[in-house]
Amino acid sequence: MKLKPLNDRVLVKRLESEEKTAGGIIIPDSAKEKPQRGKVVAAGPGKLDDSGKRIALNVKDGDEVLFNKYAGTEVKVEGEEYLVMREDDILGVIEN
């Protein structure tokens, strides 16, 4: 990966949303909402507190996360689309 997030930033790859509803109705691309789930591709080292000590992040590479609808900044790296967001924008880690 050529993009390394700084401080409390996290690089997330969106996971594709379902193309069918539970009832079997196929959802067209124009009606789909952007997924709010993603996989952490890279995480920064954490932010500094007032005394200069580094506070480690709660998420790590490979975690599947749920985030705010309008969280992060969309970036394109090597033809792939990612989101760069603060750890605070992540609502939780999805455990499988």
C-alpha positions in Angstrom: 0.0 0.0 0.0 1.5 3.4 -1.0 -0.8 5.4 1.3 0.0 5.3 5.1 -2.5 7.1 7.3 -1.1 9.4 10.0 -2.1 9.8 13.7 -5.6 8.5 14.3 -6.6 8.2 10.6 -7.7 4.9 9.1 -7.8 3.7 5.5 -11.0 1.8 4.8 -12.1 -0.2 1.7 -15.9 -0.2 1.4 -17.6 -3.6 1.3 -20.2 -4.2 -1.4 -23.8 -4.0 -0.4 -26.4 -6.6 -1.1 -27.9 -6.6 -4.6 -31.1 -8.4 -3.5 -33.5 -7.8 -0.7 -34.6 -10.5 1.7 -37.7 -10.9 -0.4 -35.7 -11.5 -3.6 -36.1 -8.1 -5.2 -33.0 -7.0 -7.2 -31.9 -3.5 -6.3 -30.6 -1.4 -9.3 -27.3 0.5 -8.9 -29.1 3.8 -9.1 -31.2 3.0 -6.0 -28.4 1.5 -3.9 -27.0 3.5 -1.0 -23.3 3.5 -0.4 -22.4 0.8 2.1 -21.6 1.8 5.7 -19.4 -1.3 6.2 -15.8 -1.6 5.3 -12.5 -3.3 5.9 -9.6 -1.5 7.5 -6.7 -1.6 5.0 -4.2 0.5 7.0 -4.3 2.3 10.3 -2.1 5.1 11.7 0.0 4.8 14.8 -2.6 6.7 17.0 -2.9 10.3 18.2 -0.8 12.1 20.8 -2.2 13.1 24.1 -1.4 16.4 25.9 1.8 14.9 27.5 3.1 13.6 24.1 2.4 9.9 24.7 0.9 8.0 21.8 -2.6 6.6 22.3 -3.0 3.4 20.2 -6.0 2.8 18.0 -8.7 0.3 18.8 -8.9 -0.9 15.2 -6.2 -2.8 13.2 -5.6 -3.9 9.7 -8.2 -6.5 8.5 -11.0 -5.4 10.9 -14.5 -5.2 9.5 -16.0 -1.9 10.7 -19.3 0.0 10.6 -19.0 3.7 10.1 -21.1 6.9 9.8 -22.9 7.4 6.5 -21.0 10.6 5.6 -17.7 9.7 7.3 -14.3 10.2 5.7 -12.8 11.5 2.5 -12.9 9.4 -0.6 -9.5 8.9 -2.2 -8.4 6.8 -5.2 -5.1 4.9 -4.9 -3.8 2.7 -7.7 -7.2 2.6 -9.3 -9.0 1.5 -6.1 -11.4 3.7 -4.1 -10.9 4.0 -0.3 -12.1 6.2 2.5 -9.7 8.0 4.9 -11.4 8.7 8.2 -10.7 9.4 11.8 -11.1 6.5 14.2 -13.9 8.6 15.9 -16.0 8.1 12.7 -16.0 4.4 13.2 -19.0 3.2 15.1 -17.9 -0.3 15.9 -16.0 -3.4 14.8 -18.0 -6.3 13.4 -17.0 -9.6 14.8 -17.6 -12.8 12.7 
